[in-house]
């Protein structure tokens, strides 16, 4: 592999010959990494819940706890990774994330005990929750400003494409062989797709190539009169003193338990309601497919309409999907609830990173997002274990679904108050 300086010169030569902005190459790298991220997604793990608990006799709470512990680890490392990203760029962060996820999921095929499963799934989940999130959205934020919403929607589309594919890969390999072979297939897919493009082609920011975000040229005096308002540039300390930061954090705290709790338990819920495992797997992929489409559509959200309205719509959609999911007893309703859930998740994954970047700017995005990510991954950690514990205590998922509906409605209300900060 070429040394870093040689690689940089090769990338510079490539960028000089391209007829388009190098940010689109960066976005392609981000999309490959985002696709690979879904190897450790809770929706992918949900395909493994039933066969692994059947073989080992583990409780749903035990499986859920691995998701939660991995999320807590992600929360602990996120602030340090955010500072590292601001100083050094996303390449090393994303490459490490891909390697940790690919190797860990491969090793899960050797699981013989709950402790072994805990160690390696927690590593993969930590990578999902911290390094992947900061690396993916940190790259987009640095390379795009005016076209940030569109680029973020493409990154979301790639991630949700992975979320469509990974559960299906796991399911069909499991049908042909067993769950151990399915983990091998997931690990190989993660490494094959995610690592090489990022390692070879990724650069920190457009200024490293003498370019500007969005491929725009430096403004001339004649154009400066019509230039857009300058991008906000908050430091982490300044951001933490704004009501907007804490309202976005509150929205995150309320809706992310819904995202992770439903994602992990969706397949076992449907099987418990008497549906075929293939219906459960395809319902998970239906939610992922609609997430991809919704995430792309949200990228065209009109700039004149405040982002807080988009976030409120996301919360309301998630709440409605959970209410509908609690009524599922047949395949058509299962697909309908999964589709509605996907509409909410796609909007969440696209619009929340845009809100953090548009509200606070890109100069300290990693440091600010790293702090916010501790809230996000802690909330994600709480969702699966809350759902699993309520299910084990009550014998059904009805109580956990009712709890998630309340949280999502409250998140929608919180979003309405999250106005952009004034510096």
N, C-alpha and C positions, 0 to 999 in steps of 0.2 A: 504494500500500500504506500503511495507517495507520502513524503513528509508534508506537514501542514503548509509550509511556504510554497512548495511546489504545487500542491493541490490548489492553493489560492490563486496562483498564477494561471493554472489551467482553467479554473472557473472564470477568472477575469477574461481570458481569451475567448471562452465560450460565450460569455455575456456580451462581449463586443461584437460577436458575429450574429447574435440572435436578432430577429426583426421585431422583437417585442420585449417588454419589461422583464427583467430577471425575476421579479417577484412572482411571476406565474410559474417559474421553475420551483421556487421555494414553496409555493402553494401545492404543487404536485408532490413534493417531498412530504409536506405536512399531511396531504391526503393519504399517502402510503402509510405513514406512521399512524394516522387516525384510524385507518382500516385495521391495522394490526392491534391497536389498543383494545379492540373488542374481544380479544382472546380471553381476557380476564373480567369481562363485563358480567354483572350479576345475571343478566338475561342468558348469557352463555352458560354460566354455572347452573342456572335453573334446570337445564336439560340433564344435568348430572345428579340433581338432588334425589330423585326417586330411585335410580339404580344404586347409587352409593349408599343411601340410607337403608335400602333393602338388604344389601350385602353385608353391611357392617353393623346395622342396628342403631345407628346414630339418630339423635333427635333433630328435628328441623331447627331448633334453637342452636344446637351445636354447629350446624352448617352455617347458620346466619351469623354466629359469633365470629367465624373466620373472616367474613366480609367486614364486620364491624372493626375487628382488631386491625385488619389491613388498612381500613380507612383512617383509624386513629394514627397509625404509623405515617400514613400519607400526610395527615394534618401536622404532625410533628416536624416533618422534613420540609414542608412547603415554604415557610418563611425564608429558610436558608437557601433553598433552590431559587426562590424568586429573586433574591439579591444576586446570586450567582448568574442568573439569566440576564439581568440588567447589565452586568459587567462583561459577560463572556458570550452571550448569545445562546440560542436554543439547540445548537447542533449536538453538543455533548449530552445535554439533558435528554433529548429525544433518543439518541443512540443508546444511552444507558437504559432508558425506559423499555425500548424494544428488546434488548438483550435480557433484562430481568424478567420480562413477561414471557418471552419465548422459551427460555431455559426453565423457568419455574413451571410452566404448564406442561412442558415435556416431562419433567420429573414427577408431576402428579400422577402420571401413568404407573408409577411404582408404589402408590399409596397402599400401605398395609395397616396403618393406625391413624387415629384422629390427630395425634401430635404431628405426624409427618404431613398430613393434609394441611394442618394449620400453618406450619412453617412456610411451605411453598406457595399456598394460595395467598397467605398474608403478604408475601413478597410481591407476588403478581398484583395483588389489589393495591398495595402501597404505590406501586409504579403507576397503576391506572389513575389513582386519586391525586397524586402530586405531580411527578415529573411529566407525564403525558399532558395533563391539562395545561400546565404552565408552558411547556414547550410548544404545543400546537398553537395556542392562542397568542402566546408571546411572539411567535413568528409572524402570524397574520397582522398583529398590531404594529409591529415594526416595519413591515413592508407595504402596508396599505393604510391610508387615512380616508381619502374621499371615497374609495371603493371598498372600504372595510366591511360594510354590511354584506356586500355581494361575496367577497372573499371568504368571510366567516360562514356564510351559508353553504359555499362549496365545501369547506372543511367539515361542516356538520353533515352534509350529504355523504361525504366519504366515510365518516365515522358510522353513520347509520347504515351505509351499505355493508360495512363490516358487521354491524349488529344483525343485519338480515342474514348474512352468509354464515357467520360463526355458529349460531345455534343449529342451522341446518346441516352444516358440516358435521358437527358433533352428533346430531340425531341420526343421520344416514350412515355414518361410520359405526355408530353404536348398533344400528340395526344389522349391519353387515358383519360386525365383529363383536366388540364389547366396549364398555366405557373407557377402559385403559387405552385401547387403540384410538378412541375419540380424542383423548387428551394429547396423544402423540400428533394426531392430525392438526389439532389446534396449535400446538407449539411450532410445528414445521411451517404452517401457514403464516404465523406471526413473524418468524425469522426471515422467511423467504421474501415476504412483501415489504416489511417495515424497515430493514436495516440499511441495505446498500444505498438506496437513493439519498437518504439523509446523510450518511457518512461521506459520500463522495461530493454531493452537490450543494449542500446547505451552507449558507453564510449568515452572519449575524444580522446585518442591516444593509439597506441600499447604499448608505454613505460609504461602506467599505468598497464599493465598486464605482464610487463617484456618481451614484444615481440618487434619486429622491423617491420617497414613497409614491406609489401609483405610477411610476415611470415619468413623472412630470419633470420638466426642466426648471431650473432656477428662475423665479419670476423676474421679468424685466420691469423697468420703471413704468413703462406704458401699461403693463398688465397689473401692476400692484394696486391701482385704484379699484379694480374690480375683483381683487383676490378675496378669497373667503376669509372669514374671521380666523385668527390664529387658534391653533389647537390648544386646549388647556394643558397645563404642565404642573400638576400637583406633586409634591414630595409625599412620601408615606406619612410623615408627621402631619402635614397639612391635610391630607385626605382623612386621617383619623379624627380630625377636629370638625368634620362636616356632618350635618344630619344625613346627607345623602348616603354616605358610606354605611352608616348604621342601619338605615332603612333598607338598602340593598342587602346588607348582611341579614337583616331580619327576614326579608323575603326568602333568601337562600335557606335560612334555618328552618323555615316552615315548609317549603316545597320539596327540598331534597330528600327528606325521609320518605315522602310519597314516591318519588322517582325510584329510589333504590329498593324500598320495601315491596312495591308492586313488581318491579323488574325481576327480583329473585324468586318471588313466590307465585308468579303468574302461572307458570306451567304446573306446579303441584296443586295450585288452587283448582285449575280446570280439570285435572285428573281426579281430584277429590270430588268434584261435582259430577263425575261419571262420564267425562269425555275421553275419547281415545288419545293416547300419547301423541300420535301424529297430528291430531287436531290441536293439541296443546303446543307442540313445536311450531306448527305453521301459524298459530295465533301469535306466538312470540315474534315470529318473523314478520307477520302482518303489522304489529305495532312498530317494529323497526323500519319497515318500508314506509309507513305513514310518517314516522319521525323524519326520515330522509326527505320526503316530499315537503313536509311542513317546514323543516329547517331551511330548505332551499327557498320556499315561498316567502318565509319571513325575511329573507335577505332583501326583498323588494319593499319592505315596510317603508312608507313615505317618510322622508326626513322631517317634514313639517309636522308630523304627528308624534307627540312625545313618546319616548321609549317606555315610560312608566305605564302607558296604556297597553302596550304590547305585553309587558310582564303581567299586568292584571288579567289580561285575556288568557295568558298561559295558565295562571293559577286557577281561573274559573273552569278552563277546559279540563285540567287534571281532576278537579273536584267532580265534575260531571261524569268523567270516565270511571272514577272509582264508585260513584253511586250506581252507575249502570253495571259495573263488574259484579257488584253484590247481588244482582238479579240473574246472573248467568246460570243456565241449566241446559243449554243446547248450543250447538256449534254456531249458528248464525249470530246469536247475541254475543258469544265469545269473540267472534271476529269484529263485531261492531264496537264492543268495549275496548278491545285491543287497538283498533284503528283510532278511536277517540283519544285514548291514552297516548298513542303515538303523535297525534297532532299537538298535544301539550308538551311532550318531551322534545319534539323537534324545535318548537318555539323557544323552550327553555335553553337548549344547548346553543342556539344561535344568538338570541337576544341578550342573555345575561352577560356573556363576555363583551359584547358590543357596548352594553351600558357601562361596564367598568372602564373600558377604554375611552368612550366618548365623554364620560363624566370627568375623568382624571388625567387623560392623556397617556402618551407612550413613554415618556422619559423615565418614569419610575413605575411602569406597569407591573413589572415582575415583583417588586417589593410590595406594592399595594395589593396586587392579586394574590401574592403569597400569604398575606395576612387573611384576606377574605377567604382563601381556599381552606384555611383551618376550620372556618365555620362550615363551609360546604362539605368537606369530607367528614367532619364530625357528624353533621346531619345525615349524610349518606350512611355513615356507620350505624347510626341509631335506627334507621328504617328497617333493615332486615331483621335485626335482633328483636325489635319491638313487634314486628309482624309475627315472627316465629314464636316468641314467648306468648303472645296473646292467642295464637292458634293452639299451642300446646296446652295452655290453661283452659281454653273454652271448648276445644275440640273442633272448631271451625274457624274460617277466616273472616266471618261476618264482623266481629268486633274490631279487628285490625282495619278492615276496609272503612268502617264508620269513622274510626279515628283519623285515617288518612284524608277522608273527605273534609272533615273539620279543619285539618291543617292546611289543606289546599285552598279552601275558601278564605281562611285567615291570611294566607300569603297573598292572595289576590288583593285583599283590602290594604295590606301593608304596601304593596307596589304602587298604589295610587298616590301615596304621599311622598314617593321618592323622586323629588324634583332635582334637576341638575344643580350642582353646587356653584356658588359664586365665590370667586377667590378674592 
